[in-house]
Amino acid sequence: MTTDLPTLAINTIRTLAIDAIQQANSGHPGLPLGCAPMAYTLWHKHLKHDPSAPLWFDRDRFVLSAGHGSMLLYALLHLTGYELSLDEIKQFRQWDSKTPGHPEWHHTPGVEATTGPLGQGAANAVGMAIAERFLASQFNRPGHTIIDHHTYALVSDGDVMEGVACEAVSIAGHLGLGKLTYLYDANDITLDGPLSLTMSEDVGARFAACGWHVQHVGNGDTDLASLDAAIAAARAETDRPSLIVIKTTIGYGSPKKAGTSSAHGSPLGDAEVAATKQALGWDPAAKFLVPPEVKQHLAEGGKRGASAHAAWKQKLAAYKAAHPDVAAQLELAIKGELPAEWDAEIPKFTDAIATRSASGKIMQALANKIPWLFGGDADLGGSTKTIVKGGDYDRVGAGRNLRFGIREHAMGSIGNGMLYHGGVRPFVATFFVFSDYMRPAVRLAALNNQPAIFVWTHDSVGLGEDGPTHQPVEHLMALRAIPNLAVFRPADAHETAAGWRFAMTHKGPTGLVLSRQDLPIVTAPNAPGAERGAYVLADGTDVILIASGSEVAVALAARDALAKDSITARVVSMPCWELFAQQPASYREQVLPYAQRRRVSVEAGVTLGWREYIGDRGEAIGIDRFGASAPGELVLEKLGINTDAVVAAAKRVIASA
């Protein structure tokens, strides 16, 4: 076994990884074997981190975007002193362990992002770099640099092929995110075979064309000096994000599988693990071996970070003394809390107004009180009404509006990255139909229970002339199917305010689904009951009409029409299914009495799912087809979202009972 400490440390990372993968009989050994040298160099010499305080705010961020190589990260965390024991390493990919198959945020100390689907981590890292620059511009003061850290992501061939990463790379270059570095594991192999089967482009040239600083390391297997120099040069680059293209050998050291796709996604096998260890100068019979000198050596980076952390605490104390008000705001932002009277300026409404327009006014009132409410839209700010005062986010990072461009998928993933980073409350916005482009990011926000805010406007066929390509019909139900996601579709401006209040205090993600067309004010100020997901808006005993969004006004009009025939209807506004489902059974029974089975739902979307609330005897008024190009009111009328249809359905369910 070598006495060269760097090589010994790198091989410890490698052998820990392949032992854990072999014991689990599941995993991806190729990346840890190939990327251990670059990871060692970054973590040992450059990364600013404190294993004793994984959430220290001014730490550097490291994202393993190639999350299938998770054992590389777990080995690093264990060896550098994080609270991740060797027993947890031995439980790799097992039930309830801290070493799941792909890294999961807030599940394992030191894991900065949940990176499973390729490309997501690359985009998350862009969000982290954006958040760092924004917070530095908002809170740093002359002589008091409190926010000053870098973001690194290890990306693979698969990451750079994914469209979400391409979108994120484009905006990162446009914004000149100088504190962002990708380490690109260019091993020329994917799961199915050589990279040449699917890609022949010059990745470095593509990144350079997007405004990135590009370097190449020709031998990432053993040339530690070049890796060190490239990372140092990337750290010194201030005007452009950096890509380091690092040529590696997937499965390095494996006599039979190195450089082949068979090293990518399957355990090496007992015999090949032993042969690989022997090729690395390791004891083939030793399992989970960690030489004590390696632990001591790899702890040096963390000790350096702990010293930086201690110095930062002193700087923070001086900052608080010099700028107590701003420091107090920063402390709230870091904790994810809201300032006093944060919702005091939310306006009251009297006249009909589109809920997207009401949302814009509400959001501005919130932004006035919450300096770290920050986000943007996919080139639709004038339509989504999500432009707030304070200018555009730029290469200095001072503005409040982030112009994402037509990059919906990256927008969602970047917003998630900003939440991973912390200190900001991001929102992202686009037309509701384009939530399809964002769905992987929305799902990950829900999986992580992040307090993401998705503003989706033009919520139904009522948007009109743009036609069926832009008219959402299945989207409400599709998004309601995602666990942890609260889909809030308000009936009017007052319910919109309730939705924003909920989103700002909710511990998970919220989708605010808003109308293009003006809607009458049908609820009282603050919409009492909306915060519970559903409530009785108008009472009656013969039939229950349940609606969301713009269709609440339709249900109320139907109630008035039914009254002329001496039929009394209860109207239930249901802006958020998820919130209603969380209410006590007694409240749900109060709103929708089990004994009253004569029910009609009305919503301008597919009827799938409404049986849960209308039962077998009820009738669902909806749109189980795609829309059409015509003025919005006419489309709604032609597709049966109107008072007459609801009245007729109510009479049918009464008659059938």
C-alpha positions in Angstrom: 0.0 0.0 0.0 1.4 3.4 -1.0 2.6 5.8 1.7 1.8 8.8 -0.6 -1.0 10.4 1.4 -3.0 12.0 -1.5 -3.0 8.7 -3.4 -3.8 6.8 -0.3 -6.7 9.1 0.4 -8.0 8.9 -3.2 -7.9 5.1 -3.1 -9.7 5.0 0.3 -12.5 7.0 -1.3 -12.5 4.5 -4.2 -12.5 1.4 -2.1 -15.1 2.6 0.4 -17.4 3.3 -2.6 -17.0 -0.1 -4.3 -17.2 -2.0 -1.0 -20.5 -0.3 -0.1 -21.9 -0.8 -3.6 -20.9 -4.5 -3.6 -22.4 -5.1 -0.2 -25.7 -3.5 -1.4 -25.4 -5.4 -4.6 -26.7 -2.2 -6.2 -25.2 1.0 -7.3 -22.8 2.8 -9.7 -19.1 2.1 -9.1 -17.7 3.7 -12.2 -18.1 7.4 -11.2 -16.5 7.1 -7.7 -13.6 5.2 -9.1 -13.0 7.8 -11.9 -13.9 11.0 -10.1 -12.1 10.4 -6.7 -9.0 12.5 -7.7 -11.0 15.6 -8.7 -13.3 15.3 -5.7 -10.3 14.8 -3.4 -8.6 17.9 -4.8 -11.6 20.1 -4.5 -12.6 19.0 -1.0 -9.1 18.8 0.5 -7.6 22.0 -1.0 -10.4 24.4 -2.1 -13.9 23.7 -0.7 -14.8 26.0 2.2 -16.8 23.9 4.6 -17.1 23.0 8.2 -18.2 19.4 8.9 -19.1 20.3 12.5 -21.6 22.9 11.1 -23.0 21.6 7.8 -25.5 24.5 7.6 -23.0 27.3 8.2 -24.4 29.9 5.8 -21.2 31.2 4.2 -20.0 27.7 3.3 -19.2 26.8 -0.3 -21.8 24.6 -1.9 -21.0 21.3 -3.6 -23.6 19.6 -5.7 -23.2 16.1 -7.0 -25.4 16.5 -10.1 -24.4 13.1 -11.3 -26.3 11.7 -8.3 -26.0 8.1 -9.3 -22.4 8.3 -8.1 -23.7 9.0 -4.6 -21.1 6.8 -2.9 -18.4 9.2 -3.9 -20.2 11.9 -1.9 -20.9 9.7 1.1 -17.3 8.6 1.2 -16.2 12.2 1.2 -18.6 13.1 3.9 -17.5 10.2 6.1 -13.8 10.8 5.6 -13.9 14.5 6.1 -15.7 14.4 9.4 -19.4 14.8 8.8 -21.9 13.0 11.0 -22.0 10.0 8.7 -20.7 6.9 10.3 -19.0 3.9 8.7 -22.1 1.9 9.7 -24.2 4.2 7.5 -21.8 3.6 4.6 -22.3 -0.1 5.1 -26.1 0.4 4.9 -25.8 2.0 1.5 -29.2 1.9 -0.4 -30.9 0.2 2.6 -34.2 1.1 4.2 -34.0 4.2 6.4 -30.2 4.6 6.0 -28.6 8.0 5.6 -27.0 6.7 2.4 -29.8 6.4 -0.1 -29.3 5.5 -3.8 -29.2 9.1 -4.9 -28.4 12.0 -2.5 -31.4 13.5 -0.7 -31.4 17.0 0.8 -31.8 17.3 4.5 -31.6 13.5 4.8 -27.8 13.3 5.1 -25.6 16.0 6.7 -23.6 17.7 4.1 -25.8 16.9 1.1 -26.8 20.2 -0.5 -29.4 19.0 -3.1 -31.5 16.1 -4.1 -30.0 15.0 -7.3 -31.6 12.1 -9.0 -32.8 13.0 -12.5 -29.7 14.1 -14.5 -29.4 17.8 -15.1 -31.3 18.9 -12.1 -28.3 19.4 -9.9 -26.5 21.3 -12.6 -29.5 23.7 -12.7 -29.8 23.8 -8.9 -26.2 24.9 -8.7 -27.0 27.9 -10.9 -29.8 28.8 -8.5 -27.4 28.6 -5.6 -24.9 30.9 -7.3 -27.8 33.3 -8.2 -28.9 33.4 -4.6 -25.4 34.0 -3.3 -25.0 37.0 -5.6 -28.4 38.4 -4.8 -27.9 38.1 -1.0 -24.4 39.7 -1.2 -25.8 42.6 -3.1 -28.7 43.0 -0.6 -26.8 42.5 2.6 -23.1 43.1 2.3 -21.8 46.6 3.3 -18.5 48.3 2.8 -16.0 46.7 5.1 -18.5 43.9 6.0 -18.5 41.1 3.5 -20.8 38.6 5.1 -21.9 36.7 2.0 -19.0 35.4 0.0 -18.9 31.8 -1.2 -18.6 29.6 -4.2 -20.8 26.9 -5.7 -19.4 23.7 -7.3 -21.2 21.0 -9.2 -19.8 17.7 -10.5 -21.6 17.0 -13.7 -21.5 14.0 -16.1 -22.0 13.5 -19.8 -25.6 12.7 -19.0 -26.0 16.0 -17.2 -24.7 18.1 -20.0 -27.0 16.3 -22.5 -30.2 17.0 -20.6 -32.2 20.0 -21.8 -32.6 21.5 -18.3 -28.8 21.7 -17.9 -28.5 23.4 -21.4 -31.1 26.0 -20.3 -29.3 26.6 -17.0 -25.9 26.9 -18.6 -27.2 29.5 -21.0 -28.6 31.7 -18.3 -25.6 31.2 -16.0 -23.3 32.5 -18.8 -25.6 35.4 -19.6 -25.6 36.5 -15.9 -21.8 36.0 -15.6 -22.0 33.9 -12.4 -18.3 34.0 -11.6 -18.6 32.0 -8.4 -20.0 28.9 -10.1 -17.8 26.1 -11.3 -18.7 22.8 -13.0 -16.3 19.9 -12.8 -17.2 17.9 -15.9 -16.4 14.2 -15.7 -15.7 13.6 -19.3 -15.3 9.9 -19.3 -16.8 9.3 -22.8 -19.1 6.6 -21.5 -22.9 6.4 -20.8 -25.0 3.6 -19.4 -25.6 2.0 -22.8 -22.1 2.3 -24.2 -19.6 4.8 -25.6 -20.6 8.4 -25.7 -20.0 8.4 -29.4 -23.3 6.5 -29.8 -25.2 9.6 -28.9 -23.0 12.7 -28.8 -20.2 14.1 -30.8 -20.3 17.8 -30.0 -17.5 19.8 -28.4 -18.9 20.5 -25.0 -16.2 23.0 -24.0 -16.9 25.0 -27.2 -20.7 25.0 -26.4 -20.1 26.3 -22.9 -17.6 28.9 -24.2 -20.3 30.1 -26.7 -22.6 30.5 -23.7 -20.1 32.8 -22.0 -18.3 30.3 -19.7 -14.6 30.2 -18.8 -13.5 26.8 -20.1 -10.4 24.8 -19.0 -9.3 21.3 -19.9 -7.5 18.7 -17.7 -6.3 15.9 -20.0 -5.5 13.4 -17.2 -8.0 13.5 -14.4 -7.0 10.0 -13.2 -3.6 11.0 -11.7 -2.6 14.6 -12.6 -3.5 16.2 -9.2 -1.4 19.3 -9.9 -3.4 20.2 -13.0 -6.7 19.6 -11.2 -5.5 21.8 -8.4 -4.4 24.6 -10.8 -7.6 24.4 -12.8 -9.9 24.7 -9.7 -7.7 27.6 -8.4 -8.1 29.4 -11.8 -11.8 28.8 -11.8 -12.0 30.3 -8.3 -10.1 33.3 -9.4 -12.4 33.9 -12.4 -14.9 36.6 -11.4 -16.8 37.5 -14.5 -17.8 34.1 -16.0 -18.9 30.8 -14.6 -16.3 28.1 -15.1 -16.3 24.7 -16.7 -13.4 22.3 -16.1 -13.5 19.5 -18.7 -11.7 16.6 -16.9 -10.8 13.5 -18.9 -11.3 10.5 -16.6 -11.5 6.7 -16.9 -14.8 5.4 -15.6 -14.2 2.5 -13.3 -10.5 3.4 -12.9 -8.5 0.5 -11.6 -11.0 -2.2 -12.5 -9.0 -4.6 -14.7 -12.0 -5.9 -16.7 -14.4 -3.0 -16.6 -12.5 0.3 -16.6 -13.4 2.5 -19.5 -16.5 0.5 -20.3 -20.2 1.0 -19.7 -20.3 -2.1 -17.6 -18.7 -0.1 -14.8 -21.4 2.5 -14.9 -24.5 1.1 -13.2 -23.9 -2.3 -11.8 -21.7 -3.6 -8.9 -18.3 -4.9 -10.1 -18.7 -8.3 -8.5 -16.7 -9.8 -5.7 -13.9 -11.0 -7.9 -13.6 -7.7 -9.7 -13.7 -5.7 -6.5 -10.7 -7.8 -5.2 -8.9 -7.4 -8.5 -9.5 -3.6 -8.5 -8.2 -3.3 -5.0 -5.1 -5.2 -6.0 -4.6 -2.9 -9.0 -4.8 0.1 -6.7 -2.2 -1.4 -4.3 -4.9 -2.2 -1.7 -5.4 -5.4 0.4 -7.9 -7.3 -1.7 -9.3 -9.0 1.5 -9.8 -5.7 3.4 -13.4 -4.3 3.5 -14.3 -0.8 4.4 -10.7 -0.1 5.3 -10.0 3.5 6.4 -6.3 4.0 7.3 -6.1 6.4 10.3 -3.6 8.7 8.5 -6.2 9.2 5.7 -8.9 10.3 8.2 -6.4 12.7 9.7 -5.3 14.0 6.3 -8.8 14.5 5.0 -9.8 16.3 8.1 -7.5 19.1 7.2 -9.9 20.7 4.8 -12.6 20.7 7.4 -10.3 22.2 10.0 -9.5 25.0 7.6 -13.2 25.5 7.1 -13.8 25.5 10.8 -11.2 28.3 11.2 -13.0 30.2 8.4 -16.3 29.7 10.1 -14.9 31.1 13.4 -13.5 34.1 11.6 -16.9 34.6 9.9 -18.6 34.6 13.3 -16.4 37.4 14.3 -17.2 39.3 11.1 -20.9 38.7 11.7 -20.6 40.2 15.2 -19.0 43.3 13.8 -21.6 43.5 11.1 -24.4 43.3 13.6 -22.8 46.1 15.7 -22.4 48.3 12.6 -25.6 47.6 10.8 -28.1 46.1 13.4 -31.2 46.6 11.3 -29.9 45.0 8.1 -28.2 42.2 10.2 -31.6 41.5 11.8 -33.2 41.2 8.3 -30.4 38.8 7.2 -30.9 36.7 10.3 -34.6 36.4 9.5 -33.9 35.5 5.9 -31.4 32.8 6.8 -33.9 31.3 9.3 -36.6 31.4 6.6 -38.8 33.5 8.8 -40.9 36.5 7.9 -40.6 40.1 9.2 -43.3 41.7 11.5 -46.4 42.8 9.7 -45.2 41.2 6.4 -48.7 41.1 5.1 -49.9 44.4 6.4 -50.0 46.1 3.0 -52.0 43.5 1.1 -54.7 45.5 -0.6 -58.5 45.1 -0.4 -60.5 44.7 -3.6 -64.0 45.8 -4.6 -64.1 45.7 -8.4 -63.8 42.7 -10.7 -60.2 41.9 -11.5 -58.3 39.0 -13.0 -56.7 37.0 -10.2 -53.3 37.3 -12.0 -53.6 41.1 -11.7 -54.7 40.9 -8.1 -51.7 38.6 -7.5 -49.4 41.2 -9.0 -50.6 43.8 -6.6 -50.4 41.5 -3.6 -46.9 40.3 -4.5 -45.7 43.9 -4.7 -47.2 44.6 -1.3 -45.3 41.6 0.0 -42.1 42.6 -1.7 -42.3 46.0 0.0 -42.1 44.2 3.3 -39.8 41.2 2.5 -36.6 42.3 0.7 -35.6 38.7 0.1 -38.8 37.8 -1.8 -37.1 37.4 -5.2 -37.8 35.7 -8.5 -39.0 36.0 -12.0 -40.8 34.6 -15.0 -40.3 32.8 -18.3 -40.4 36.0 -20.5 -44.0 36.6 -19.5 -43.8 39.1 -16.7 -46.2 41.5 -18.4 -48.8 38.7 -18.6 -48.2 36.9 -15.3 -48.0 40.3 -13.5 -44.9 39.1 -11.5 -42.6 42.1 -12.1 -41.9 43.9 -8.8 -40.3 47.2 -8.2 -36.5 47.1 -7.8 -35.0 46.6 -11.2 -33.8 43.5 -12.9 -31.3 41.0 -11.5 -28.1 41.5 -13.4 -24.3 40.8 -13.3 -24.1 42.8 -10.1 -27.1 41.0 -8.6 -28.9 44.0 -7.2 -32.3 43.7 -8.9 -35.5 42.0 -7.6 -36.6 40.5 -11.0 -34.9 37.6 -12.5 -35.5 37.4 -16.2 -35.4 33.6 -16.9 -36.1 33.9 -20.5 -38.0 31.1 -22.3 -36.4 28.4 -20.0 -39.3 27.0 -18.0 -37.6 23.8 -16.9 -34.4 25.4 -15.7 -36.5 28.2 -14.1 -38.2 25.7 -11.8 -34.9 23.9 -11.0 -33.0 27.2 -10.5 -35.8 28.2 -8.1 -35.3 24.9 -6.2 -31.6 25.7 -6.1 -32.2 29.1 -4.5 -34.2 27.3 -1.8 -31.5 24.8 -1.3 -29.1 27.7 -0.8 -31.4 29.5 1.7 -31.9 33.1 2.6 -34.3 33.9 -0.2 -38.0 33.2 -0.9 -38.1 32.6 -4.6 -41.1 32.6 -6.9 -41.2 31.5 -10.5 -44.0 32.3 -13.0 -45.3 31.2 -16.4 -48.6 30.3 -18.1 -50.3 27.3 -16.4 -50.1 25.1 -19.6 -46.3 25.4 -19.4 -46.2 23.8 -16.0 -45.7 20.7 -18.2 -42.2 22.0 -19.0 -41.6 22.5 -15.3 -43.0 19.2 -13.9 -39.7 17.5 -13.0 -38.7 20.5 -10.9 -42.1 20.8 -9.4 -42.0 17.2 -8.4 -38.6 17.5 -6.8 -39.7 20.6 -4.8 -42.6 18.5 -3.5 -40.4 15.5 -2.8 -38.1 17.8 -0.7 -41.0 19.7 0.8 -39.4 23.0 -0.2 -41.4 26.2 0.2 -41.4 26.9 -3.5 -43.9 29.3 -5.0 -45.1 28.6 -8.5 -47.2 31.3 -10.0 -49.2 29.9 -13.0 -51.6 32.2 -14.9 -54.0 31.8 -17.8 -55.5 28.9 -15.9 -58.2 27.6 -18.2 -59.8 27.6 -21.6 -61.0 31.0 -20.6 -57.8 32.5 -21.8 -59.4 32.4 -25.2 -58.0 33.0 -28.7 -54.6 31.4 -28.3 -56.4 28.1 -28.6 -56.0 24.5 -27.3 -52.1 24.6 -27.4 -52.2 27.2 -24.6 -55.5 26.2 -22.8 -54.8 23.9 -19.9 -57.5 21.3 -19.2 -55.7 18.3 -17.5 -53.2 20.3 -15.6 -55.0 20.9 -12.4 -55.6 17.2 -11.8 -52.1 16.3 -13.0 -50.6 18.6 -10.4 -53.0 17.6 -7.7 -51.6 14.0 -8.1 -48.2 15.2 -6.8 -47.8 14.4 -3.1 -47.0 17.5 -0.9 -47.9 20.0 -3.6 -50.7 22.4 -2.6 -52.5 23.6 -5.7 -54.4 26.8 -4.9 -56.9 28.1 -7.5 -58.6 31.2 -6.1 -62.2 32.3 -7.0 -61.4 36.1 -6.8 -58.9 38.7 -5.5 -59.7 38.0 -1.9 -59.0 34.3 -2.2 -55.8 35.2 -4.1 -54.6 37.1 -1.1 -55.4 34.1 1.0 -53.4 31.9 -1.4 -50.4 34.2 -1.1 -50.6 34.3 2.7 -50.7 30.5 2.7 -47.8 30.2 0.2 -45.6 32.5 2.3 -46.2 30.5 5.5 -46.5 27.0 4.1 -43.5 24.7 4.7 -44.0 23.0 1.3 -44.5 24.0 -2.3 -47.5 25.9 -3.5 -48.9 26.4 -7.0 -51.0 29.6 -7.4 -53.3 29.0 -10.4 -54.6 32.3 -11.6 -57.1 33.6 -14.2 -56.4 35.7 -17.3 -60.0 37.1 -17.4 -61.5 39.4 -14.8 -63.5 37.7 -12.1 -66.1 39.4 -9.9 -65.5 39.7 -6.1 -67.6 37.0 -4.6 -66.0 36.5 -1.2 -65.5 38.7 1.8 -62.1 40.5 2.5 -59.5 37.9 3.5 -61.8 35.2 2.3 -62.4 33.5 5.7 -62.3 29.8 5.2 -60.1 29.8 2.1 -57.1 29.0 4.3 -58.8 25.6 5.1 -59.0 24.7 1.4 -62.8 24.7 1.1 -65.7 26.4 2.9 -69.3 27.2 2.6 -69.7 30.4 0.6 -73.5 30.4 0.4 -75.8 28.0 2.1 -78.7 25.8 1.0 -80.2 22.4 1.6 -81.3 20.8 -1.6 -78.0 20.4 -3.5 -74.3 21.2 -3.0 -72.4 23.0 -5.8 -68.6 22.7 -5.5 -66.3 24.9 -7.6 -62.9 26.4 -7.8 -61.5 29.5 -9.4 -63.6 31.3 -12.0 -66.3 28.7 -11.8 -67.2 29.7 -8.2 -69.0 32.7 -9.8 -70.8 30.3 -12.2 -71.9 28.2 -9.2 -73.3 31.3 -7.4 -75.2 32.3 -10.5 -76.6 28.8 -10.8 -77.7 29.0 -7.1 -79.6 32.2 -7.9 -81.3 30.6 -10.9 -82.2 27.5 -8.9 -83.8 29.7 -6.2 -86.3 30.9 -8.8 -87.5 27.3 -8.9 -87.6 27.1 -5.0 -84.4 25.0 -5.0 -81.8 26.0 -2.4 -78.2 25.3 -3.2 -75.1 25.3 -1.0 -72.1 26.7 -2.8 -68.7 25.5 -1.6 -65.6 27.2 -2.8 -62.7 24.8 -2.9 -59.5 26.6 -3.9 -57.2 23.9 -2.6 -58.0 20.2 -2.4 -54.8 19.4 -0.5 -55.6 21.9 2.3 -59.1 20.6 2.7 -57.9 17.0 2.9 -55.8 18.0 5.9 -58.7 19.4 7.9 -60.2 17.5 10.7 -63.0 15.1 9.7 -65.4 17.2 11.7 -64.7 20.3 9.6 -64.9 18.3 6.3 -68.3 16.9 7.4 -69.5 20.4 8.3 -68.7 21.6 4.7 -69.7 18.5 2.8 -72.2 16.6 5.0 -72.0 12.9 4.2 -75.8 12.6 4.2 -76.2 15.2 1.5 -75.1 13.2 -1.6 -76.8 15.5 -4.2 -73.7 17.3 -5.4 -72.4 18.9 -8.5 -68.8 20.0 -9.2 -67.9 22.6 -11.7 -64.4 23.3 -12.9 -63.0 24.2 -16.3 -60.8 21.2 -16.6 -61.0 17.4 -16.7 -63.5 15.8 -14.4 -61.1 13.0 -13.4 -60.9 12.9 -9.6 -64.0 14.8 -8.7 -65.8 11.6 -7.7 -63.9 11.9 -4.4 -66.1 14.9 -3.5 -69.3 14.3 -5.5 -69.7 10.6 -4.9 -71.5 8.1 -7.1 -74.7 10.1 -7.2 -73.2 13.4 -8.1 -72.4 15.0 -11.4 -69.2 16.6 -12.6 -69.3 19.6 -15.0 -66.0 20.0 -16.7 -64.0 19.7 -19.9 -62.9 16.3 -20.9 -61.5 17.4 -24.3 -59.0 20.0 -25.5 -60.2 23.6 -26.0 -60.6 25.8 -29.1 -59.5 29.1 -30.4 -62.2 31.8 -29.8 -62.9 34.5 -27.3 -62.6 33.0 -23.8 -66.2 33.6 -22.8 -67.5 31.9 -25.9 -65.1 28.9 -25.4 -66.4 28.4 -21.9 -70.0 28.7 -23.0 -69.5 26.3 -25.9 -67.8 23.7 -23.7 -70.5 23.8 -21.1 -69.0 25.8 -18.3 -72.0 28.0 -17.8 -74.9 28.6 -15.5 -77.5 26.6 -17.5 -75.3 23.5 -17.5 -74.9 23.7 -13.7 -78.6 24.3 -13.1 -79.5 21.3 -15.4 -77.0 19.1 -13.6 -78.4 20.1 -10.2 -81.9 19.3 -11.2 -80.8 15.9 -12.5 -79.1 14.9 -9.3 -82.1 16.0 -7.3 -84.4 14.0 -9.5 -82.2 10.9 -9.4 -82.1 11.0 -5.6 
